[in-house]
Amino acid sequence: MAMNKNDAIQGFVSNNKPFSDYWEMQLAWTCHMDWLFSEHMITERQCQNWGNPCTPETFKRWCNKWYGLRSNYE
């Protein structure tokens, strides 16, 4: 059974250090999705449809939620 997106996000966060900018995070997320698919942990459809878990506008909130780094990104 394939994992859900929240599980993928939690695995992504636990295996990465905080990101310096949105684009660095976007590249890391894409690589993470490719890896999950290559390891048969998610389906091809999930890999193609799970966009980045945040947008450039919500990147600060993402970092605060997952890394507790509000001051570093404001």
CHARMM-style PDB file with segment names, atoms N, HN, CA, C and O in Angstrom:
ATOM      1  N   MET     1       0.842  -1.184   0.000  1.00  0.00      PROA
ATOM      2  CA  MET     1       0.000   0.000   0.000  1.00  0.00      PROA
ATOM      3  C   MET     1       0.888   1.248   0.000  1.00  0.00      PROA
ATOM      4  O   MET     1       1.871   1.322   0.737  1.00  0.00      PROA
ATOM      5  N   ALA     2       0.536   2.202  -0.817  1.00  0.00      PROA
ATOM      6  HN  ALA     2      -0.262   2.142  -1.416  1.00  0.00      PROA
ATOM      7  CA  ALA     2       1.317   3.440  -0.928  1.00  0.00      PROA
ATOM      8  C   ALA     2       1.055   4.343   0.281  1.00  0.00      PROA
ATOM      9  O   ALA     2      -0.013   4.296   0.890  1.00  0.00      PROA
ATOM     10  N   MET     3       2.038   5.148   0.606  1.00  0.00      PROA
ATOM     11  HN  MET     3       2.906   5.185   0.110  1.00  0.00      PROA
ATOM     12  CA  MET     3       1.894   6.062   1.744  1.00  0.00      PROA
ATOM     13  C   MET     3       1.046   7.270   1.355  1.00  0.00      PROA
ATOM     14  O   MET     3       0.819   7.529   0.173  1.00  0.00      PROA
ATOM     15  N   ASN     4       0.582   8.003   2.364  1.00  0.00      PROA
ATOM     16  HN  ASN     4       0.767   7.793   3.324  1.00  0.00      PROA
ATOM     17  CA  ASN     4      -0.178   9.214   2.083  1.00  0.00      PROA
ATOM     18  C   ASN     4       0.770  10.418   2.077  1.00  0.00      PROA
ATOM     19  O   ASN     4       1.926  10.312   2.489  1.00  0.00      PROA
ATOM     20  N   LYS     5       0.272  11.549   1.610  1.00  0.00      PROA
ATOM     21  HN  LYS     5      -0.667  11.635   1.276  1.00  0.00      PROA
ATOM     22  CA  LYS     5       1.123  12.730   1.449  1.00  0.00      PROA
ATOM     23  C   LYS     5       1.666  13.227   2.781  1.00  0.00      PROA
ATOM     24  O   LYS     5       2.818  13.658   2.850  1.00  0.00      PROA
ATOM     25  N   ASN     6       0.874  13.178   3.826  1.00  0.00      PROA
ATOM     26  HN  ASN     6      -0.061  12.828   3.769  1.00  0.00      PROA
ATOM     27  CA  ASN     6       1.353  13.640   5.133  1.00  0.00      PROA
ATOM     28  C   ASN     6       2.547  12.800   5.605  1.00  0.00      PROA
ATOM     29  O   ASN     6       3.510  13.339   6.152  1.00  0.00      PROA
ATOM     30  N   ASP     7       2.482  11.487   5.393  1.00  0.00      PROA
ATOM     31  HN  ASP     7       1.700  11.049   4.949  1.00  0.00      PROA
ATOM     32  CA  ASP     7       3.627  10.626   5.736  1.00  0.00      PROA
ATOM     33  C   ASP     7       4.853  10.996   4.912  1.00  0.00      PROA
ATOM     34  O   ASP     7       5.972  11.011   5.426  1.00  0.00      PROA
ATOM     35  N   ALA     8       4.641  11.294   3.634  1.00  0.00      PROA
ATOM     36  HN  ALA     8       3.732  11.282   3.216  1.00  0.00      PROA
ATOM     37  CA  ALA     8       5.754  11.692   2.768  1.00  0.00      PROA
ATOM     38  C   ALA     8       6.372  12.999   3.259  1.00  0.00      PROA
ATOM     39  O   ALA     8       7.595  13.141   3.265  1.00  0.00      PROA
ATOM     40  N   ILE     9       5.540  13.949   3.669  1.00  0.00      PROA
ATOM     41  HN  ILE     9       4.547  13.833   3.665  1.00  0.00      PROA
ATOM     42  CA  ILE     9       6.044  15.229   4.178  1.00  0.00      PROA
ATOM     43  C   ILE     9       6.828  15.016   5.463  1.00  0.00      PROA
ATOM     44  O   ILE     9       7.908  15.582   5.629  1.00  0.00      PROA
ATOM     45  N   GLN    10       6.304  14.215   6.364  1.00  0.00      PROA
ATOM     46  HN  GLN    10       5.426  13.755   6.228  1.00  0.00      PROA
ATOM     47  CA  GLN    10       7.006  13.967   7.625  1.00  0.00      PROA
ATOM     48  C   GLN    10       8.362  13.302   7.386  1.00  0.00      PROA
ATOM     49  O   GLN    10       9.344  13.648   8.043  1.00  0.00      PROA
ATOM     50  N   GLY    11       8.424  12.355   6.457  1.00  0.00      PROA
ATOM     51  HN  GLY    11       7.627  12.074   5.923  1.00  0.00      PROA
ATOM     52  CA  GLY    11       9.695  11.730   6.119  1.00  0.00      PROA
ATOM     53  C   GLY    11      10.657  12.714   5.488  1.00  0.00      PROA
ATOM     54  O   GLY    11      11.858  12.685   5.757  1.00  0.00      PROA
ATOM     55  N   PHE    12      10.127  13.580   4.655  1.00  0.00      PROA
ATOM     56  HN  PHE    12       9.151  13.604   4.437  1.00  0.00      PROA
ATOM     57  CA  PHE    12      10.929  14.608   3.997  1.00  0.00      PROA
ATOM     58  C   PHE    12      11.552  15.549   5.029  1.00  0.00      PROA
ATOM     59  O   PHE    12      12.748  15.837   4.970  1.00  0.00      PROA
ATOM     60  N   VAL    13      10.753  16.016   5.956  1.00  0.00      PROA
ATOM     61  HN  VAL    13       9.782  15.783   6.004  1.00  0.00      PROA
ATOM     62  CA  VAL    13      11.227  16.944   6.977  1.00  0.00      PROA
ATOM     63  C   VAL    13      12.255  16.279   7.887  1.00  0.00      PROA
ATOM     64  O   VAL    13      13.265  16.890   8.238  1.00  0.00      PROA
ATOM     65  N   SER    14      12.000  15.037   8.267  1.00  0.00      PROA
ATOM     66  HN  SER    14      11.179  14.541   7.983  1.00  0.00      PROA
ATOM     67  CA  SER    14      12.912  14.370   9.201  1.00  0.00      PROA
ATOM     68  C   SER    14      14.261  14.046   8.568  1.00  0.00      PROA
ATOM     69  O   SER    14      15.241  13.825   9.280  1.00  0.00      PROA
ATOM     70  N   ASN    15      14.320  14.016   7.245  1.00  0.00      PROA
ATOM     71  HN  ASN    15      13.524  14.195   6.666  1.00  0.00      PROA
ATOM     72  CA  ASN    15      15.569  13.682   6.564  1.00  0.00      PROA
ATOM     73  C   ASN    15      16.286  14.881   5.949  1.00  0.00      PROA
ATOM     74  O   ASN    15      17.274  14.707   5.236  1.00  0.00      PROA
ATOM     75  N   ASN    16      15.810  16.078   6.210  1.00  0.00      PROA
ATOM     76  HN  ASN    16      15.007  16.219   6.789  1.00  0.00      PROA
ATOM     77  CA  ASN    16      16.418  17.268   5.633  1.00  0.00      PROA
ATOM     78  C   ASN    16      16.654  18.318   6.701  1.00  0.00      PROA
ATOM     79  O   ASN    16      15.907  18.422   7.675  1.00  0.00      PROA
ATOM     80  N   LYS    17      17.698  19.084   6.499  1.00  0.00      PROA
ATOM     81  HN  LYS    17      18.304  18.999   5.708  1.00  0.00      PROA
ATOM     82  CA  LYS    17      17.945  20.239   7.353  1.00  0.00      PROA
ATOM     83  C   LYS    17      17.046  21.377   6.872  1.00  0.00      PROA
ATOM     84  O   LYS    17      16.487  21.292   5.779  1.00  0.00      PROA
ATOM     85  N   PRO    18      16.897  22.436   7.662  1.00  0.00      PROA
ATOM     86  CA  PRO    18      16.096  23.577   7.190  1.00  0.00      PROA
ATOM     87  C   PRO    18      16.658  24.133   5.880  1.00  0.00      PROA
ATOM     88  O   PRO    18      17.865  24.090   5.644  1.00  0.00      PROA
ATOM     89  N   PHE    19      15.792  24.641   5.057  1.00  0.00      PROA
ATOM     90  HN  PHE    19      14.811  24.676   5.249  1.00  0.00      PROA
ATOM     91  CA  PHE    19      16.172  25.147   3.745  1.00  0.00      PROA
ATOM     92  C   PHE    19      16.397  26.644   3.781  1.00  0.00      PROA
ATOM     93  O   PHE    19      15.712  27.370   4.502  1.00  0.00      PROA
ATOM     94  N   SER    20      17.369  27.102   2.991  1.00  0.00      PROA
ATOM     95  HN  SER    20      17.925  26.512   2.406  1.00  0.00      PROA
ATOM     96  CA  SER    20      17.690  28.524   2.966  1.00  0.00      PROA
ATOM     97  C   SER    20      16.695  29.310   2.125  1.00  0.00      PROA
ATOM     98  O   SER    20      16.499  30.503   2.357  1.00  0.00      PROA
ATOM     99  N   ASP    21      16.071  28.665   1.161  1.00  0.00      PROA
ATOM    100  HN  ASP    21      16.231  27.696   0.973  1.00  0.00      PROA
ATOM    101  CA  ASP    21      15.060  29.353   0.373  1.00  0.00      PROA
ATOM    102  C   ASP    21      14.069  28.357  -0.214  1.00  0.00      PROA
ATOM    103  O   ASP    21      14.267  27.143  -0.153  1.00  0.00      PROA
ATOM    104  N   TYR    22      13.017  28.892  -0.773  1.00  0.00      PROA
ATOM    105  HN  TYR    22      12.856  29.878  -0.822  1.00  0.00      PROA
ATOM    106  CA  TYR    22      11.943  28.076  -1.321  1.00  0.00      PROA
ATOM    107  C   TYR    22      12.444  27.159  -2.447  1.00  0.00      PROA
ATOM    108  O   TYR    22      12.059  25.992  -2.510  1.00  0.00      PROA
ATOM    109  N   TRP    23      13.287  27.674  -3.319  1.00  0.00      PROA
ATOM    110  HN  TRP    23      13.600  28.623  -3.268  1.00  0.00      PROA
ATOM    111  CA  TRP    23      13.724  26.909  -4.488  1.00  0.00      PROA
ATOM    112  C   TRP    23      14.591  25.730  -4.092  1.00  0.00      PROA
ATOM    113  O   TRP    23      14.534  24.676  -4.726  1.00  0.00      PROA
ATOM    114  N   GLU    24      15.387  25.893  -3.059  1.00  0.00      PROA
ATOM    115  HN  GLU    24      15.434  26.748  -2.544  1.00  0.00      PROA
ATOM    116  CA  GLU    24      16.171  24.769  -2.544  1.00  0.00      PROA
ATOM    117  C   GLU    24      15.235  23.684  -2.017  1.00  0.00      PROA
ATOM    118  O   GLU    24      15.452  22.494  -2.248  1.00  0.00      PROA
ATOM    119  N   MET    25      14.200  24.108  -1.311  1.00  0.00      PROA
ATOM    120  HN  MET    25      14.023  25.074  -1.123  1.00  0.00      PROA
ATOM    121  CA  MET    25      13.221  23.165  -0.776  1.00  0.00      PROA
ATOM    122  C   MET    25      12.453  22.479  -1.904  1.00  0.00      PROA
ATOM    123  O   MET    25      12.180  21.282  -1.822  1.00  0.00      PROA
ATOM    124  N   GLN    26      12.109  23.207  -2.936  1.00  0.00      PROA
ATOM    125  HN  GLN    26      12.331  24.180  -3.002  1.00  0.00      PROA
ATOM    126  CA  GLN    26      11.371  22.631  -4.051  1.00  0.00      PROA
ATOM    127  C   GLN    26      12.193  21.537  -4.744  1.00  0.00      PROA
ATOM    128  O   GLN    26      11.659  20.478  -5.071  1.00  0.00      PROA
ATOM    129  N   LEU    27      13.464  21.783  -4.967  1.00  0.00      PROA
ATOM    130  HN  LEU    27      13.898  22.644  -4.701  1.00  0.00      PROA
ATOM    131  CA  LEU    27      14.327  20.782  -5.588  1.00  0.00      PROA
ATOM    132  C   LEU    27      14.437  19.540  -4.698  1.00  0.00      PROA
ATOM    133  O   LEU    27      14.350  18.413  -5.184  1.00  0.00      PROA
ATOM    134  N   ALA    28      14.626  19.751  -3.411  1.00  0.00      PROA
ATOM    135  HN  ALA    28      14.697  20.666  -3.015  1.00  0.00      PROA
ATOM    136  CA  ALA    28      14.736  18.619  -2.484  1.00  0.00      PROA
ATOM    137  C   ALA    28      13.437  17.806  -2.461  1.00  0.00      PROA
ATOM    138  O   ALA    28      13.478  16.577  -2.404  1.00  0.00      PROA
ATOM    139  N   TRP    29      12.287  18.484  -2.505  1.00  0.00      PROA
ATOM    140  HN  TRP    29      12.253  19.483  -2.551  1.00  0.00      PROA
ATOM    141  CA  TRP    29      10.991  17.788  -2.506  1.00  0.00      PROA
ATOM    142  C   TRP    29      10.847  16.937  -3.768  1.00  0.00      PROA
ATOM    143  O   TRP    29      10.397  15.793  -3.693  1.00  0.00      PROA
ATOM    144  N   THR    30      11.221  17.481  -4.917  1.00  0.00      PROA
ATOM    145  HN  THR    30      11.586  18.410  -4.977  1.00  0.00      PROA
ATOM    146  CA  THR    30      11.130  16.753  -6.172  1.00  0.00      PROA
ATOM    147  C   THR    30      12.015  15.501  -6.128  1.00  0.00      PROA
ATOM    148  O   THR    30      11.603  14.425  -6.561  1.00  0.00      PROA
ATOM    149  N   CYS    31      13.217  15.655  -5.607  1.00  0.00      PROA
ATOM    150  HN  CYS    31      13.551  16.529  -5.256  1.00  0.00      PROA
ATOM    151  CA  CYS    31      14.117  14.498  -5.473  1.00  0.00      PROA
ATOM    152  C   CYS    31      13.544  13.471  -4.510  1.00  0.00      PROA
ATOM    153  O   CYS    31      13.654  12.267  -4.743  1.00  0.00      PROA
ATOM    154  N   HSD    32      12.934  13.943  -3.429  1.00  0.00      PROA
ATOM    155  HN  HSD    32      12.845  14.921  -3.240  1.00  0.00      PROA
ATOM    156  CA  HSD    32      12.309  13.044  -2.449  1.00  0.00      PROA
ATOM    157  C   HSD    32      11.174  12.258  -3.105  1.00  0.00      PROA
ATOM    158  O   HSD    32      11.063  11.050  -2.897  1.00  0.00      PROA
ATOM    159  N   MET    33      10.330  12.928  -3.895  1.00  0.00      PROA
ATOM    160  HN  MET    33      10.421  13.909  -4.065  1.00  0.00      PROA
ATOM    161  CA  MET    33       9.230  12.245  -4.573  1.00  0.00      PROA
ATOM    162  C   MET    33       9.771  11.204  -5.558  1.00  0.00      PROA
ATOM    163  O   MET    33       9.250  10.091  -5.632  1.00  0.00      PROA
ATOM    164  N   ASP    34      10.806  11.562  -6.306  1.00  0.00      PROA
ATOM    165  HN  ASP    34      11.229  12.466  -6.245  1.00  0.00      PROA
ATOM    166  CA  ASP    34      11.402  10.609  -7.240  1.00  0.00      PROA
ATOM    167  C   ASP    34      11.942   9.385  -6.516  1.00  0.00      PROA
ATOM    168  O   ASP    34      11.787   8.257  -6.985  1.00  0.00      PROA
ATOM    169  N   TRP    35      12.574   9.612  -5.376  1.00  0.00      PROA
ATOM    170  HN  TRP    35      12.700  10.528  -4.996  1.00  0.00      PROA
ATOM    171  CA  TRP    35      13.117   8.502  -4.601  1.00  0.00      PROA
ATOM    172  C   TRP    35      11.995   7.600  -4.077  1.00  0.00      PROA
ATOM    173  O   TRP    35      12.081   6.376  -4.172  1.00  0.00      PROA
ATOM    174  N   LEU    36      10.936   8.217  -3.520  1.00  0.00      PROA
ATOM    175  HN  LEU    36      10.867   9.211  -3.442  1.00  0.00      PROA
ATOM    176  CA  LEU    36       9.817   7.413  -3.012  1.00  0.00      PROA
ATOM    177  C   LEU    36       9.211   6.560  -4.118  1.00  0.00      PROA
ATOM    178  O   LEU    36       8.860   5.401  -3.899  1.00  0.00      PROA
ATOM    179  N   PHE    37       9.091   7.141  -5.304  1.00  0.00      PROA
ATOM    180  HN  PHE    37       9.376   8.083  -5.482  1.00  0.00      PROA
ATOM    181  CA  PHE    37       8.532   6.394  -6.428  1.00  0.00      PROA
ATOM    182  C   PHE    37       9.477   5.273  -6.848  1.00  0.00      PROA
ATOM    183  O   PHE    37       9.026   4.154  -7.095  1.00  0.00      PROA
ATOM    184  N   SER    38      10.764   5.545  -6.933  1.00  0.00      PROA
ATOM    185  HN  SER    38      11.131   6.453  -6.732  1.00  0.00      PROA
ATOM    186  CA  SER    38      11.722   4.517  -7.359  1.00  0.00      PROA
ATOM    187  C   SER    38      11.797   3.358  -6.375  1.00  0.00      PROA
ATOM    188  O   SER    38      12.128   2.234  -6.751  1.00  0.00      PROA
ATOM    189  N   GLU    39      11.486   3.641  -5.105  1.00  0.00      PROA
ATOM    190  HN  GLU    39      11.217   4.554  -4.800  1.00  0.00      PROA
ATOM    191  CA  GLU    39      11.473   2.599  -4.079  1.00  0.00      PROA
ATOM    192  C   GLU    39      10.094   1.951  -3.923  1.00  0.00      PROA
ATOM    193  O   GLU    39       9.884   1.141  -3.021  1.00  0.00      PROA
ATOM    194  N   HSD    40       9.162   2.311  -4.802  1.00  0.00      PROA
ATOM    195  HN  HSD    40       9.332   2.969  -5.535  1.00  0.00      PROA
ATOM    196  CA  HSD    40       7.797   1.767  -4.810  1.00  0.00      PROA
ATOM    197  C   HSD    40       7.032   2.085  -3.522  1.00  0.00      PROA
ATOM    198  O   HSD    40       6.180   1.311  -3.086  1.00  0.00      PROA
ATOM    199  N   MET    41       7.345   3.222  -2.929  1.00  0.00      PROA
ATOM    200  HN  MET    41       8.037   3.851  -3.283  1.00  0.00      PROA
ATOM    201  CA  MET    41       6.645   3.634  -1.715  1.00  0.00      PROA
ATOM    202  C   MET    41       5.436   4.508  -2.041  1.00  0.00      PROA
ATOM    203  O   MET    41       4.526   4.638  -1.223  1.00  0.00      PROA
ATOM    204  N   ILE    42       5.422   5.107  -3.235  1.00  0.00      PROA
ATOM    205  HN  ILE    42       6.161   5.002  -3.900  1.00  0.00      PROA
ATOM    206  CA  ILE    42       4.268   5.837  -3.723  1.00  0.00      PROA
ATOM    207  C   ILE    42       4.017   5.412  -5.160  1.00  0.00      PROA
ATOM    208  O   ILE    42       4.898   4.869  -5.827  1.00  0.00      PROA
ATOM    209  N   THR    43       2.808   5.667  -5.622  1.00  0.00      PROA
ATOM    210  HN  THR    43       2.092   6.108  -5.080  1.00  0.00      PROA
ATOM    211  CA  THR    43       2.446   5.305  -6.990  1.00  0.00      PROA
ATOM    212  C   THR    43       2.916   6.384  -7.961  1.00  0.00      PROA
ATOM    213  O   THR    43       3.279   7.489  -7.557  1.00  0.00      PROA
ATOM    214  N   GLU    44       2.904   6.047  -9.233  1.00  0.00      PROA
ATOM    215  HN  GLU    44       2.609   5.150  -9.562  1.00  0.00      PROA
ATOM    216  CA  GLU    44       3.261   7.026 -10.259  1.00  0.00      PROA
ATOM    217  C   GLU    44       2.308   8.220 -10.205  1.00  0.00      PROA
ATOM    218  O   GLU    44       2.727   9.368 -10.353  1.00  0.00      PROA
ATOM    219  N   ARG    45       1.042   7.940  -9.994  1.00  0.00      PROA
ATOM    220  HN  ARG    45       0.702   7.008  -9.874  1.00  0.00      PROA
ATOM    221  CA  ARG    45       0.052   9.026  -9.919  1.00  0.00      PROA
ATOM    222  C   ARG    45       0.348   9.964  -8.740  1.00  0.00      PROA
ATOM    223  O   ARG    45       0.268  11.183  -8.888  1.00  0.00      PROA
ATOM    224  N   GLN    46       0.686   9.409  -7.583  1.00  0.00      PROA
ATOM    225  HN  GLN    46       0.752   8.418  -7.463  1.00  0.00      PROA
ATOM    226  CA  GLN    46       1.038  10.244  -6.439  1.00  0.00      PROA
ATOM    227  C   GLN    46       2.268  11.088  -6.765  1.00  0.00      PROA
ATOM    228  O   GLN    46       2.297  12.280  -6.461  1.00  0.00      PROA
ATOM    229  N   CYS    47       3.264  10.492  -7.370  1.00  0.00      PROA
ATOM    230  HN  CYS    47       3.241   9.523  -7.618  1.00  0.00      PROA
ATOM    231  CA  CYS    47       4.490  11.207  -7.707  1.00  0.00      PROA
ATOM    232  C   CYS    47       4.196  12.371  -8.648  1.00  0.00      PROA
ATOM    233  O   CYS    47       4.780  13.445  -8.505  1.00  0.00      PROA
ATOM    234  N   GLN    48       3.313  12.173  -9.589  1.00  0.00      PROA
ATOM    235  HN  GLN    48       2.839  11.300  -9.706  1.00  0.00      PROA
ATOM    236  CA  GLN    48       2.999  13.208 -10.563  1.00  0.00      PROA
ATOM    237  C   GLN    48       2.066  14.289 -10.017  1.00  0.00      PROA
ATOM    238  O   GLN    48       2.094  15.425 -10.491  1.00  0.00      PROA
ATOM    239  N   ASN    49       1.246  13.950  -9.029  1.00  0.00      PROA
ATOM    240  HN  ASN    49       1.224  13.027  -8.644  1.00  0.00      PROA
ATOM    241  CA  ASN    49       0.223  14.890  -8.574  1.00  0.00      PROA
ATOM    242  C   ASN    49       0.511  15.584  -7.255  1.00  0.00      PROA
ATOM    243  O   ASN    49      -0.144  16.576  -6.935  1.00  0.00      PROA
ATOM    244  N   TRP    50       1.462  15.097  -6.483  1.00  0.00      PROA
ATOM    245  HN  TRP    50       1.994  14.291  -6.743  1.00  0.00      PROA
ATOM    246  CA  TRP    50       1.776  15.743  -5.217  1.00  0.00      PROA
ATOM    247  C   TRP    50       2.727  16.893  -5.475  1.00  0.00      PROA
ATOM    248  O   TRP    50       3.938  16.701  -5.587  1.00  0.00      PROA
ATOM    249  N   GLY    51       2.186  18.057  -5.567  1.00  0.00      PROA
ATOM    250  HN  GLY    51       1.203  18.213  -5.476  1.00  0.00      PROA
ATOM    251  CA  GLY    51       3.018  19.229  -5.748  1.00  0.00      PROA
ATOM    252  C   GLY    51       3.778  19.544  -4.471  1.00  0.00      PROA
ATOM    253  O   GLY    51       3.615  18.886  -3.444  1.00  0.00      PROA
ATOM    254  N   ASN    52       4.602  20.556  -4.565  1.00  0.00      PROA
ATOM    255  HN  ASN    52       4.734  21.091  -5.399  1.00  0.00      PROA
ATOM    256  CA  ASN    52       5.366  21.003  -3.415  1.00  0.00      PROA
ATOM    257  C   ASN    52       4.414  21.280  -2.255  1.00  0.00      PROA
ATOM    258  O   ASN    52       3.344  21.849  -2.472  1.00  0.00      PROA
ATOM    259  N   PRO    53       4.768  20.896  -1.033  1.00  0.00      PROA
ATOM    260  CA  PRO    53       3.850  21.060   0.095  1.00  0.00      PROA
ATOM    261  C   PRO    53       3.633  22.502   0.537  1.00  0.00      PROA
ATOM    262  O   PRO    53       2.775  22.754   1.383  1.00  0.00      PROA
ATOM    263  N   CYS    54       4.374  23.443  -0.001  1.00  0.00      PROA
ATOM    264  HN  CYS    54       5.072  23.238  -0.688  1.00  0.00      PROA
ATOM    265  CA  CYS    54       4.098  24.850   0.300  1.00  0.00      PROA
ATOM    266  C   CYS    54       4.367  25.677  -0.947  1.00  0.00      PROA
ATOM    267  O   CYS    54       4.934  25.184  -1.922  1.00  0.00      PROA
ATOM    268  N   THR    55       3.964  26.914  -0.905  1.00  0.00      PROA
ATOM    269  HN  THR    55       3.504  27.315  -0.112  1.00  0.00      PROA
ATOM    270  CA  THR    55       4.189  27.848  -2.004  1.00  0.00      PROA
ATOM    271  C   THR    55       5.247  28.853  -1.565  1.00  0.00      PROA
ATOM    272  O   THR    55       5.583  28.910  -0.383  1.00  0.00      PROA
ATOM    273  N   PRO    56       5.778  29.645  -2.492  1.00  0.00      PROA
ATOM    274  CA  PRO    56       6.726  30.683  -2.055  1.00  0.00      PROA
ATOM    275  C   PRO    56       6.135  31.599  -0.982  1.00  0.00      PROA
ATOM    276  O   PRO    56       6.848  32.057  -0.089  1.00  0.00      PROA
ATOM    277  N   GLU    57       4.841  31.860  -1.075  1.00  0.00      PROA
ATOM    278  HN  GLU    57       4.262  31.488  -1.800  1.00  0.00      PROA
ATOM    279  CA  GLU    57       4.181  32.746  -0.112  1.00  0.00      PROA
ATOM    280  C   GLU    57       4.051  32.116   1.274  1.00  0.00      PROA
ATOM    281  O   GLU    57       4.040  32.826   2.279  1.00  0.00      PROA
ATOM    282  N   THR    58       3.953  30.809   1.332  1.00  0.00      PROA
ATOM    283  HN  THR    58       3.962  30.232   0.515  1.00  0.00      PROA
ATOM    284  CA  THR    58       3.771  30.142   2.619  1.00  0.00      PROA
ATOM    285  C   THR    58       5.060  29.502   3.135  1.00  0.00      PROA
ATOM    286  O   THR    58       5.031  28.777   4.130  1.00  0.00      PROA
ATOM    287  N   PHE    59       6.174  29.757   2.481  1.00  0.00      PROA
ATOM    288  HN  PHE    59       6.197  30.346   1.673  1.00  0.00      PROA
ATOM    289  CA  PHE    59       7.445  29.149   2.876  1.00  0.00      PROA
ATOM    290  C   PHE    59       7.831  29.493   4.310  1.00  0.00      PROA
ATOM    291  O   PHE    59       8.312  28.629   5.043  1.00  0.00      PROA
ATOM    292  N   LYS    60       7.627  30.746   4.720  1.00  0.00      PROA
ATOM    293  HN  LYS    60       7.237  31.448   4.124  1.00  0.00      PROA
ATOM    294  CA  LYS    60       7.960  31.146   6.104  1.00  0.00      PROA
ATOM    295  C   LYS    60       7.157  30.331   7.113  1.00  0.00      PROA
ATOM    296  O   LYS    60       7.697  29.859   8.113  1.00  0.00      PROA
ATOM    297  N   ARG    61       5.874  30.173   6.844  1.00  0.00      PROA
ATOM    298  HN  ARG    61       5.435  30.556   6.032  1.00  0.00      PROA
ATOM    299  CA  ARG    61       5.041  29.377   7.762  1.00  0.00      PROA
ATOM    300  C   ARG    61       5.464  27.918   7.756  1.00  0.00      PROA
ATOM    301  O   ARG    61       5.446  27.265   8.798  1.00  0.00      PROA
ATOM    302  N   TRP    62       5.845  27.397   6.588  1.00  0.00      PROA
ATOM    303  HN  TRP    62       5.859  27.928   5.741  1.00  0.00      PROA
ATOM    304  CA  TRP    62       6.327  26.015   6.480  1.00  0.00      PROA
ATOM    305  C   TRP    62       7.529  25.818   7.390  1.00  0.00      PROA
ATOM    306  O   TRP    62       7.576  24.862   8.164  1.00  0.00      PROA
ATOM    307  N   CYS    63       8.505  26.726   7.297  1.00  0.00      PROA
ATOM    308  HN  CYS    63       8.467  27.502   6.668  1.00  0.00      PROA
ATOM    309  CA  CYS    63       9.726  26.609   8.094  1.00  0.00      PROA
ATOM    310  C   CYS    63       9.420  26.719   9.587  1.00  0.00      PROA
ATOM    311  O   CYS    63      10.029  26.026  10.401  1.00  0.00      PROA
ATOM    312  N   ASN    64       8.495  27.574   9.937  1.00  0.00      PROA
ATOM    313  HN  ASN    64       8.000  28.138   9.276  1.00  0.00      PROA
ATOM    314  CA  ASN    64       8.118  27.713  11.338  1.00  0.00      PROA
ATOM    315  C   ASN    64       7.427  26.451  11.832  1.00  0.00      PROA
ATOM    316  O   ASN    64       7.722  25.967  12.925  1.00  0.00      PROA
ATOM    317  N   LYS    65       6.515  25.918  11.040  1.00  0.00      PROA
ATOM    318  HN  LYS    65       6.276  26.311  10.152  1.00  0.00      PROA
ATOM    319  CA  LYS    65       5.763  24.724  11.452  1.00  0.00      PROA
ATOM    320  C   LYS    65       6.678  23.516  11.610  1.00  0.00      PROA
ATOM    321  O   LYS    65       6.608  22.821  12.624  1.00  0.00      PROA
ATOM    322  N   TRP    66       7.527  23.255  10.636  1.00  0.00      PROA
ATOM    323  HN  TRP    66       7.584  23.819   9.812  1.00  0.00      PROA
ATOM    324  CA  TRP    66       8.302  22.031  10.622  1.00  0.00      PROA
ATOM    325  C   TRP    66       9.667  22.144  11.279  1.00  0.00      PROA
ATOM    326  O   TRP    66      10.198  21.151  11.776  1.00  0.00      PROA
ATOM    327  N   TYR    67      10.242  23.344  11.289  1.00  0.00      PROA
ATOM    328  HN  TYR    67       9.811  24.150  10.885  1.00  0.00      PROA
ATOM    329  CA  TYR    67      11.588  23.494  11.826  1.00  0.00      PROA
ATOM    330  C   TYR    67      11.681  24.469  12.995  1.00  0.00      PROA
ATOM    331  O   TYR    67      12.735  24.586  13.621  1.00  0.00      PROA
ATOM    332  N   GLY    68      10.579  25.177  13.298  1.00  0.00      PROA
ATOM    333  HN  GLY    68       9.723  25.082  12.790  1.00  0.00      PROA
ATOM    334  CA  GLY    68      10.593  26.139  14.395  1.00  0.00      PROA
ATOM    335  C   GLY    68      11.546  27.297  14.141  1.00  0.00      PROA
ATOM    336  O   GLY    68      12.201  27.782  15.064  1.00  0.00      PROA
ATOM    337  N   LEU    69      11.624  27.742  12.888  1.00  0.00      PROA
ATOM    338  HN  LEU    69      11.092  27.348  12.139  1.00  0.00      PROA
ATOM    339  CA  LEU    69      12.607  28.754  12.522  1.00  0.00      PROA
ATOM    340  C   LEU    69      11.980  30.053  12.045  1.00  0.00      PROA
ATOM    341  O   LEU    69      12.393  30.598  11.021  1.00  0.00      PROA
ATOM    342  N   ARG    70      11.021  30.540  12.747  1.00  0.00      PROA
ATOM    343  HN  ARG    70      10.685  30.097  13.578  1.00  0.00      PROA
ATOM    344  CA  ARG    70      10.335  31.757  12.328  1.00  0.00      PROA
ATOM    345  C   ARG    70      11.306  32.917  12.101  1.00  0.00      PROA
ATOM    346  O   ARG    70      11.243  33.566  11.056  1.00  0.00      PROA
ATOM    347  N   SER    71      12.189  33.189  13.039  1.00  0.00      PROA
ATOM    348  HN  SER    71      12.240  32.662  13.887  1.00  0.00      PROA
ATOM    349  CA  SER    71      13.032  34.389  12.953  1.00  0.00      PROA
ATOM    350  C   SER    71      14.026  34.326  11.797  1.00  0.00      PROA
ATOM    351  O   SER    71      14.412  35.370  11.271  1.00  0.00      PROA
ATOM    352  N   ASN    72      14.446  33.145  11.394  1.00  0.00      PROA
ATOM    353  HN  ASN    72      14.132  32.297  11.821  1.00  0.00      PROA
ATOM    354  CA  ASN    72      15.433  33.027  10.326  1.00  0.00      PROA
ATOM    355  C   ASN    72      14.866  33.336   8.953  1.00  0.00      PROA
ATOM    356  O   ASN    72      15.634  33.556   8.016  1.00  0.00      PROA
ATOM    357  N   TYR    73      13.551  33.361   8.803  1.00  0.00      PROA
ATOM    358  HN  TYR    73      12.928  33.182   9.564  1.00  0.00      PROA
ATOM    359  CA  TYR    73      12.955  33.513   7.476  1.00  0.00      PROA
ATOM    360  C   TYR    73      12.077  34.745   7.351  1.00  0.00      PROA
ATOM    361  O   TYR    73      11.351  34.886   6.367  1.00  0.00      PROA
ATOM    362  N   GLU    74      12.130  35.620   8.308  1.00  0.00      PROA
ATOM    363  HN  GLU    74      12.721  35.505   9.107  1.00  0.00      PROA
ATOM    364  CA  GLU    74      11.300  36.831   8.226  1.00  0.00      PROA
ATOM    365  C   GLU    74      12.147  38.026   7.875  1.00  0.00      PROA
ATOM    366  OT1 GLU    74      11.630  39.137   7.760  1.00  0.00      PROA
TER     367      GLU     74
END
